[in-house]
Structures are given as C-alpha cells and as structure tokens.
C-alpha cells in the first residue's frame, strides 16, 4: 500500500537511524495533529494475553495495518477510542482540555510503539493502560506543584513536611432546578478527591463499565485487590455525598 506523503519535522527518535523501512515510513507520515512525539516503554505481563480472532476490522488487524503506514487503519482506531479515552481521562483529571491533550498523547504513543505491540495482547487493555499511566502521572505532577506552591504558607507546626491544603467548598446551595447538575458535579469533585489507587478502578468499573478482569489487566493488579479498592472507593463516595442522598 502506498504511504501518504505527510511530512513533519522529524524528532531524534523518529526513525532517522531505524533499520526498519516500515518504522521510517510511518514516522515520516505521522499526521500533523500528532506533531509532538515522545518515547514509550510499556511492559505488559503475560496476563494481558488472549486469543486473537482473525477479523480484518478488529483492533489487532487495524494496528497491524498501521505498521505498514496505512493511515486509514490508524484513523479507524482513533475514531473508535478517541471519545472513550478522552472521557476516561477527563473523569480521572477533571480537566477537559488537559484530557484532550493526554488522549492525543495516548494515540501518539500507540502509533510510535506499533512495532512493539503484540497481537496476543487485548488492544483495549493496552490503550487504557497507557491512558491510565498518563492520567496518574499528570495527577502526581499537579500534587507536587500544589505542595510546592503552598510550602511557604502552610508549614507543619512541628516543623515536619508541609501538608496539602484543601479549602472547603463554601459555595451556596444551587436553585432547585440545578440540583441534578450540581449533584453530578459533586460526584465528579468527590471522585477527584480519591487517591489514584482508588480513583482509577472506581472509574473503570462504575463509569467505563469494565469487568474486574479487564481492570485487573489494565492496572496490573489482582482482581481481589481491585474489588477491595472499588469497595473502599464507593464507601468514601457515600460519605462525601451524604448531603445529596
């Protein structure tokens, strides 16, 4: 198949010294939308493997075609997962613009790592794991920035490490017709107060509708641990949402 003549500025890791023609062609044809490229080193355990069905429209087949520079195949993958991945990251970070950027980065990483992807892995597990790692990384960066910015103002009295400051929400109660919208916002705010280890499995289960098995594969944690964390996360949310129940 003829590779389309997309041209972008090459990054140092974009196939300049590659010995594989397929990799070099894809790097030269990466869409302008994805002009910020980063490296990826994602390792997956054997637990992610499953039987592959020979279907030319399957995720696996589309990614295999992407390896040869088939832009339509990659565009189909993006079309299938763009909204779910963006929504998932938004639920994790509560920042829509940031979620759009991280979703784009997720697809960039999928594209760049196409030669290392093995079709014995579930693609949905693969892409959600990348998105989860990016979202958690962003949350940790925010936490570090917040702690640093507050260090000079909220030092521990005993001279210990500075504590994170979370001011209470003092906004007035909404009008009756806005109760539902406020409740949804309150749920999202409550979710965003959960630690990452509880937030990710809760969203994957209760919002994304993933099975415990899939969540275990995405997060690289046992199903028993996943169930325990989801149960605790739901308990935390019930406590925080008492005013709306």
C-alpha positions, 0 to 999 in steps of 0.5 A, a space after each residue: 500500500 502506498 504511504 501518504 506523503 505527510 511530512 513533519 519535522 522529524 524528532 531524534 527518535 523518529 526513525 532517522 537511524 531505524 533499520 526498519 523501512 516500515 518504522 521510517 515510513 510511518 514516522 515520516 507520515 505521522 499526521 500533523 495533529 500528532 506533531 509532538 512525539 515522545 518515547 514509550 516503554 510499556 511492559 505488559 505481563 503475560 496476563 494481558 494475553 488472549 486469543 486473537 480472532 482473525 477479523 480484518 476490522 478488529 483492533 489487532 488487524 487495524 494496528 497491524 495495518 498501521 505498521 505498514 503506514 496505512 493511515 486509514 487503519 490508524 484513523 479507524 482506531 482513533 475514531 473508535 477510542 478517541 471519545 472513550 479515552 478522552 472521557 476516561 481521562 477527563 473523569 480521572 483529571 477533571 480537566 477537559 482540555 488537559 484530557 484532550 491533550 493526554 488522549 492525543 498523547 495516548 494515540 501518539 504513543 500507540 502509533 510510535 510503539 506499533 512495532 512493539 505491540 503484540 497481537 496476543 495482547 487485548 488492544 483495549 487493555 493496552 490503550 487504557 493502560 497507557 491512558 491510565 499511566 498518563 492520567 496518574 502521572 499528570 495527577 502526581 505532577 499537579 500534587 507536587 506543584 500544589 505542595 510546592 506552591 503552598 510550602 511557604 504558607 502552610 508549614 507543619 507546626 512541628 516543623 515536619 513536611 508541609 501538608 496539602 491544603 484543601 479549602 472547603 467548598 463554601 459555595 451556596 446551595 444551587 436553585 432547585 432546578 440545578 440540583 441534578 447538575 450540581 449533584 453530578 458535579 459533586 460526584 465528579 469533585 468527590 471522585 477527584 478527591 480519591 487517591 489514584 489507587 482508588 480513583 482509577 478502578 472506581 472509574 473503570 468499573 462504575 463509569 467505563 463499565 469494565 469487568 474486574 478482569 479487564 481492570 485487573 489487566 489494565 492496572 496490573 493488579 489482582 482482581 481481589 485487590 481491585 474489588 477491595 479498592 472499588 469497595 473502599 472507593 464507593 464507601 468514601 463516595 457515600 460519605 462525601 455525598 451524604 448531603 445529596 442522598 
